[in-house]
């Protein structure tokens, strides 16, 4: 007989998640997720959907009508935009400065794009001239960028790229999964045609819903590929002139019809995740986007000071680091995974490792969302210093904490 008692009720241990994401969700978001379900066409539910669109326009700093959710993790939002915008054979340009630039290339290839890349060493970012020179050479239909790449902790400046793209007739997309809410991002002012994000980092929620925003130009490109599925289409539905979108679930044309006044059936909205996304945005706007970004900057700066005060080396070009994630070079005197193991087992604190050429070379420590707090930073610094000393790397006791405190005292003064 099957022993169901070997599967007790889920009761995960308490952890302080100070890696590159996910982070601990804000308790208000968890409470929102626990709300009872309603039907997908209940006026209450469609009202919540409209509220989500209005809230995320403010989060993305845009007037775009089509600002909504893609059901799935942040990668679902990326793939939905790329598969809906890229026609087979389209040229795309991807500036790669970390693991997630390679991800954009991977997804674009699966969309049967002609993918062109430019690269800089991990730990650096691109200048606008480098990107414009590549646009002139390649003549792409789309520029696919990562705003903040957590694999390297670098933040790519975007504010001059929209004007470049407009001059050359290029659609401009960025993946803001790791940056939105913790770093300045101005969708309209920077000329972005599409942005996607996720809840599990600076937005303070769980993974599983991807907010996206689409400009009128991106909407037109997607509508040109319109193909309403059999079984729900009527004589009023006309197919677009361009080649159809080769995904049903990620067809943003049909997703727009579902979120729009027609409420044309596409999928059943992930109700609990919509509640989570709505509460994430509500909390962010209650604090204020400028204040939220300033909070991430403060706690990121305090962590940086603490790590440097401890005598550890920071990875990459600090002038272009993200506010919310810090790369720390692993000292030769210790085993990086042993440090992470001790932190998790003895202090219940999680920090991250990295990928590719940085695997085993850096730790990634995040200060984002609900965990962008003074107590989280000080706890992490204290625990890390204790573990390092336990494993034989001697530091000046308390120097890291004092350096972080100096940042906080200066901010309060």
C-alpha positions as CSV (number, residue, x, y, z in Angstrom):
1,X,0.0,0.0,0.0
2,X,1.2,3.5,-0.8
3,X,2.4,5.3,2.3
4,X,1.1,8.9,1.9
5,X,2.5,9.7,5.4
6,X,6.0,9.9,3.9
7,X,4.8,13.1,2.2
8,X,4.0,15.5,5.1
9,X,2.6,18.9,4.7
10,X,5.0,21.3,3.1
11,X,6.9,23.2,5.9
12,X,10.1,24.6,4.4
13,X,12.9,25.9,6.8
14,X,13.3,29.6,7.4
15,X,15.9,31.0,5.1
16,X,17.3,34.5,4.5
17,X,17.6,34.5,0.7
18,X,20.5,36.9,-0.1
19,X,21.5,35.5,-3.4
20,X,20.7,36.9,-6.9
21,X,17.1,35.7,-6.7
22,X,14.6,34.5,-5.7
23,X,14.4,36.5,-2.5
24,X,12.0,36.2,0.4
25,X,8.6,37.4,-0.7
26,X,7.0,40.3,1.1
27,X,4.4,38.9,3.6
28,X,1.7,41.1,2.1
29,X,2.3,39.4,-1.2
30,X,2.0,36.0,0.4
31,X,-1.2,37.0,2.0
32,X,-2.6,38.2,-1.3
33,X,-1.7,34.9,-2.9
34,X,-3.7,33.1,-0.2
35,X,-6.9,34.8,-1.3
36,X,-9.8,32.6,-2.6
37,X,-10.1,32.2,-6.4
38,X,-12.8,33.7,-8.6
39,X,-13.8,32.9,-12.1
40,X,-11.7,34.2,-14.9
41,X,-14.6,36.3,-16.4
42,X,-16.0,37.4,-13.0
43,X,-16.2,41.2,-13.1
44,X,-14.1,41.2,-10.0
45,X,-11.4,39.3,-11.8
46,X,-11.4,41.3,-15.0
47,X,-11.4,44.4,-12.7
48,X,-8.2,43.1,-11.1
49,X,-6.7,42.5,-14.5
50,X,-7.4,46.1,-15.5
51,X,-5.9,47.3,-12.2
52,X,-2.8,45.3,-12.8
53,X,-2.4,47.0,-16.2
54,X,-2.7,50.4,-14.6
55,X,-0.3,49.7,-11.8
56,X,2.4,48.3,-14.0
57,X,2.2,51.3,-16.3
58,X,3.5,53.3,-13.4
59,X,6.1,50.6,-12.5
60,X,7.5,50.5,-16.1
61,X,7.0,54.3,-16.4
62,X,5.1,54.0,-19.6
63,X,1.8,55.0,-21.2
64,X,1.7,51.8,-23.2
65,X,-1.8,50.4,-23.4
66,X,-0.5,46.8,-23.5
67,X,1.1,46.5,-20.1
68,X,0.1,43.1,-18.7
69,X,1.2,39.8,-17.4
70,X,2.5,36.7,-19.1
71,X,1.7,33.6,-17.0
72,X,5.0,31.9,-16.3
73,X,8.4,32.7,-14.9
74,X,10.4,35.7,-16.2
75,X,11.7,33.5,-19.0
76,X,8.1,33.1,-20.2
77,X,7.9,36.9,-20.7
78,X,11.1,36.9,-22.6
79,X,10.1,34.1,-24.9
80,X,6.6,35.5,-25.4
81,X,8.0,38.8,-26.7
82,X,10.7,37.2,-28.8
83,X,8.5,34.6,-30.5
84,X,5.8,37.1,-31.1
85,X,8.1,39.8,-32.5
86,X,10.7,37.8,-34.4
87,X,9.7,36.4,-37.8
88,X,11.8,33.5,-39.2
89,X,14.8,35.0,-41.0
90,X,14.7,38.3,-39.1
91,X,18.1,39.7,-38.2
92,X,18.5,40.4,-34.5
93,X,21.5,42.0,-32.7
94,X,22.3,40.8,-29.1
95,X,25.0,42.6,-27.1
96,X,26.3,39.9,-24.8
97,X,28.0,40.7,-21.5
98,X,26.9,37.8,-19.4
99,X,24.9,34.5,-19.2
100,X,21.5,36.1,-20.0
101,X,22.7,37.7,-23.2
102,X,23.4,34.2,-24.3
103,X,19.9,33.2,-23.3
104,X,18.4,35.9,-25.6
105,X,20.5,34.4,-28.4
106,X,19.3,30.9,-27.5
107,X,15.6,31.9,-27.6
108,X,16.1,34.0,-30.8
109,X,17.7,31.1,-32.6
110,X,14.7,28.9,-31.6
111,X,12.5,31.7,-33.2
112,X,14.6,31.0,-36.4
113,X,16.2,34.5,-36.3
114,X,19.5,35.3,-37.9
115,X,21.3,36.1,-34.7
116,X,24.3,38.5,-34.6
117,X,26.2,39.3,-31.4
118,X,28.8,41.6,-30.1
119,X,30.6,40.8,-26.8
120,X,32.6,42.4,-24.1
121,X,34.4,40.5,-21.3
122,X,32.2,39.6,-18.4
123,X,32.4,42.4,-15.9
124,X,32.1,45.1,-18.5
125,X,29.3,46.8,-20.4
126,X,28.9,48.4,-23.9
127,X,29.1,52.0,-24.9
128,X,26.3,53.4,-27.1
129,X,28.9,53.8,-29.9
130,X,29.7,50.1,-29.8
131,X,26.1,49.2,-30.2
132,X,25.4,51.7,-32.9
133,X,28.4,50.6,-34.9
134,X,27.0,47.1,-34.8
135,X,23.5,48.2,-35.8
136,X,25.0,50.0,-38.8
137,X,27.0,46.9,-39.8
138,X,24.3,44.3,-39.2
139,X,21.1,46.2,-40.0
140,X,19.0,44.2,-37.6
141,X,15.2,44.4,-37.3
142,X,15.4,44.1,-33.5
143,X,18.0,44.9,-30.8
144,X,17.7,42.5,-27.9
145,X,19.4,43.6,-24.6
146,X,19.7,42.6,-21.0
147,X,19.4,45.6,-18.6
148,X,20.9,44.0,-15.5
149,X,22.7,40.7,-15.9
150,X,22.9,39.0,-12.5
151,X,25.5,36.5,-13.8
152,X,28.0,39.4,-13.8
153,X,26.1,41.9,-11.6
154,X,26.6,44.5,-14.3
155,X,23.9,47.1,-15.4
156,X,23.9,48.0,-19.1
157,X,23.1,51.7,-19.7
158,X,20.1,52.0,-22.0
159,X,19.1,55.6,-22.0
160,X,20.8,56.5,-25.3
161,X,19.9,53.3,-27.2
162,X,16.3,54.2,-28.0
163,X,17.2,57.2,-30.0
164,X,19.8,55.1,-31.9
165,X,17.2,52.4,-32.6
166,X,14.7,55.0,-33.9
167,X,17.2,56.5,-36.3
168,X,17.9,53.1,-37.8
169,X,14.4,51.7,-37.7
170,X,15.2,49.0,-35.1
171,X,12.7,47.6,-32.5
172,X,14.3,47.8,-29.0
173,X,13.7,45.2,-26.4
174,X,15.2,44.7,-22.9
175,X,15.0,42.0,-20.3
176,X,14.6,43.8,-17.0
177,X,14.0,40.7,-14.9
178,X,16.8,41.5,-12.4
179,X,16.8,45.3,-12.6
180,X,13.2,46.6,-12.5
181,X,12.4,48.3,-9.2
182,X,16.0,48.4,-8.0
183,X,17.5,50.5,-10.7
184,X,16.2,53.3,-12.9
185,X,14.3,52.1,-15.9
186,X,12.3,54.6,-18.1
187,X,10.4,52.7,-20.7
188,X,9.0,55.6,-22.6
189,X,11.7,58.2,-22.0
190,X,14.3,55.7,-23.2
191,X,12.3,54.6,-26.3
192,X,11.9,51.0,-25.3
193,X,9.5,49.0,-27.5
194,X,9.2,46.0,-25.2
195,X,10.3,45.2,-21.7
196,X,9.8,42.0,-19.6
197,X,10.4,41.4,-16.0
198,X,9.7,38.9,-13.1
199,X,8.4,39.2,-9.6
200,X,11.1,37.3,-7.7
201,X,13.8,39.9,-7.4
202,X,13.3,43.7,-6.7
203,X,9.5,43.4,-7.0
204,X,9.4,41.4,-3.8
205,X,7.3,38.4,-4.9
206,X,7.6,34.8,-6.0
207,X,8.6,33.5,-9.4
208,X,5.7,32.6,-11.7
209,X,4.4,35.8,-13.4
210,X,6.1,38.0,-15.9
211,X,5.0,41.6,-16.3
212,X,5.6,43.0,-19.8
213,X,4.9,46.2,-21.6
214,X,4.7,46.7,-25.4
215,X,4.9,50.0,-27.3
216,X,2.5,50.9,-30.1
217,X,5.3,50.0,-32.6
218,X,5.7,46.6,-31.0
219,X,2.0,46.1,-30.9
220,X,1.8,46.8,-34.6
221,X,4.5,44.3,-35.4
222,X,2.7,41.6,-33.4
223,X,-0.8,42.4,-34.8
224,X,0.6,42.0,-38.3
225,X,1.1,38.3,-37.4
226,X,-2.4,37.9,-36.0
227,X,-3.9,34.4,-36.2
228,X,-6.9,33.6,-33.9
229,X,-7.2,29.9,-33.3
230,X,-10.1,27.8,-34.6
231,X,-12.9,27.2,-32.1
232,X,-13.0,30.8,-30.9
233,X,-12.6,32.9,-34.0
234,X,-15.5,34.5,-35.8
235,X,-16.0,36.0,-39.2
236,X,-14.9,39.3,-37.7
237,X,-11.4,38.0,-37.0
238,X,-8.9,38.6,-39.8
239,X,-5.5,37.1,-40.0
240,X,-2.5,39.4,-40.3
241,X,-0.4,39.9,-43.4
242,X,2.9,38.6,-41.9
243,X,3.8,35.1,-41.0
244,X,2.0,33.6,-38.1
245,X,3.5,33.4,-34.6
246,X,4.8,29.9,-34.0
247,X,3.6,29.5,-30.5
248,X,0.0,29.3,-29.2
249,X,0.6,29.9,-25.5
250,X,3.1,32.7,-26.1
251,X,1.2,34.4,-28.9
252,X,1.0,38.0,-27.5
253,X,-1.6,38.9,-30.1
254,X,-4.0,36.5,-28.5
255,X,-2.9,37.4,-25.0
256,X,-3.7,41.0,-25.8
257,X,-7.2,40.0,-27.0
258,X,-7.6,38.1,-23.7
259,X,-6.5,41.2,-21.6
260,X,-8.4,43.6,-23.8
261,X,-12.1,44.5,-24.0
262,X,-13.0,41.5,-26.2
263,X,-11.8,39.1,-23.4
264,X,-11.2,36.5,-26.1
265,X,-10.5,33.2,-24.4
266,X,-6.9,32.1,-24.6
267,X,-5.9,30.5,-21.3
268,X,-7.1,30.6,-17.7
269,X,-5.4,33.4,-16.0
270,X,-3.2,32.3,-13.1
271,X,-5.3,33.9,-10.5
272,X,-3.1,33.6,-7.4
273,X,-0.1,34.9,-9.4
274,X,-2.1,37.8,-10.6
275,X,-3.0,38.6,-7.0
276,X,0.7,38.4,-6.2
277,X,1.7,40.6,-9.1
278,X,-0.9,43.2,-8.2
279,X,0.2,43.4,-4.6
280,X,3.9,43.6,-5.7
281,X,3.1,46.7,-7.8
282,X,0.8,48.2,-5.2
283,X,3.5,48.0,-2.5
284,X,6.1,49.4,-4.9
285,X,4.0,52.4,-5.8
286,X,2.9,52.9,-2.2
287,X,6.6,53.4,-1.4
288,X,7.2,55.3,-4.6
289,X,9.4,54.2,-7.4
290,X,12.1,56.8,-6.7
291,X,12.2,55.9,-3.0
292,X,12.3,52.2,-3.9
293,X,15.3,52.6,-6.2
294,X,17.0,54.8,-3.6
295,X,16.4,52.0,-1.0
296,X,18.1,49.5,-3.2
297,X,21.0,51.8,-3.9
298,X,21.5,52.5,-0.1
299,X,21.6,48.8,0.9
300,X,23.6,47.8,-2.1
301,X,26.1,50.5,-1.2
302,X,26.3,49.4,2.4
303,X,26.9,45.8,1.4
304,X,29.6,47.0,-1.0
305,X,31.3,49.0,1.8
306,X,31.0,46.0,4.2
307,X,32.6,43.6,1.7
308,X,35.4,45.9,0.9
309,X,35.9,46.7,4.6
310,X,36.3,43.0,5.2
311,X,39.2,43.0,2.7
312,X,37.4,41.1,0.0
313,X,37.7,42.0,-3.7
314,X,34.6,43.1,-5.7
315,X,34.1,41.7,-9.3
316,X,33.7,43.8,-12.4
317,X,33.4,47.5,-13.2
318,X,31.9,49.0,-10.0
319,X,30.8,52.1,-11.8
320,X,28.3,49.9,-13.8
321,X,27.2,47.5,-11.0
322,X,23.6,46.9,-10.3
323,X,22.2,48.4,-7.1
324,X,20.8,45.1,-6.0
325,X,23.4,42.4,-6.7
326,X,27.1,42.4,-5.8
327,X,29.8,40.1,-7.2
328,X,32.5,39.1,-4.7
329,X,35.7,37.3,-5.7
330,X,36.2,34.1,-3.8
331,X,39.5,34.3,-1.9
332,X,42.0,31.6,-2.7
333,X,42.2,30.7,1.0
334,X,38.7,29.2,1.1
335,X,36.5,26.9,-0.9
336,X,33.6,28.9,-2.2
337,X,31.0,26.1,-1.9
338,X,32.1,25.3,1.6
339,X,31.4,28.9,2.6
340,X,28.0,28.8,1.0
341,X,27.3,25.5,2.7
342,X,28.2,26.8,6.2
343,X,26.2,30.0,5.7
344,X,23.1,27.9,4.7
345,X,23.5,25.3,7.4
346,X,24.7,27.4,10.3
347,X,23.0,30.7,9.7
348,X,20.2,29.8,7.3
349,X,21.5,32.4,4.8
350,X,21.7,31.7,1.1
351,X,24.1,33.5,-1.2
352,X,24.7,32.6,-4.9
353,X,27.5,31.3,-7.0
354,X,27.8,32.1,-10.8
355,X,27.9,30.5,-14.2
356,X,30.2,29.9,-17.2
357,X,33.6,31.6,-16.9
358,X,32.7,32.9,-13.4
359,X,31.7,29.5,-12.0
360,X,33.6,28.9,-8.8
361,X,35.2,32.4,-9.0
362,X,32.6,34.7,-7.5
363,X,29.8,34.8,-5.0
364,X,26.7,36.8,-5.8
365,X,25.0,38.6,-2.9
366,X,21.7,40.2,-3.5
367,X,20.0,43.1,-1.6
368,X,16.6,43.3,-3.3
369,X,12.9,43.6,-2.8
370,X,11.8,42.7,0.7
371,X,15.4,41.8,1.6
372,X,16.8,45.3,0.8
373,X,16.9,46.1,4.5
374,X,19.6,47.1,7.0
375,X,19.1,44.0,9.2
376,X,19.5,41.7,6.2
377,X,22.7,43.3,5.1
378,X,24.2,43.4,8.6
379,X,23.2,39.7,9.3
380,X,24.8,38.6,6.1
381,X,28.1,40.5,6.7
382,X,28.3,39.2,10.2
383,X,27.7,35.6,9.2
384,X,30.1,35.7,6.2
385,X,32.9,37.2,8.3
386,X,32.3,34.5,10.9
387,X,32.4,31.7,8.4
388,X,35.5,33.1,6.6
389,X,37.4,33.3,9.9
390,X,36.2,29.8,10.9
391,X,37.7,28.4,7.7
392,X,41.0,30.2,8.2
393,X,40.7,33.5,6.3
394,X,41.5,36.1,9.0
395,X,39.8,39.4,8.7
396,X,39.9,42.5,10.9
397,X,37.0,41.6,13.3
398,X,34.0,43.8,12.8
399,X,35.6,46.0,10.0
400,X,33.0,45.0,7.5
401,X,30.2,45.7,9.8
402,X,31.6,49.1,10.8
403,X,32.0,50.1,7.1
404,X,28.4,49.2,6.4
405,X,27.2,51.1,9.6
406,X,29.1,54.1,8.4
407,X,27.1,54.1,5.2
408,X,23.8,53.9,7.1
409,X,24.9,56.5,9.6
410,X,25.8,58.8,6.8
411,X,22.5,58.3,5.1
412,X,20.7,59.1,8.4
413,X,22.8,62.1,9.0
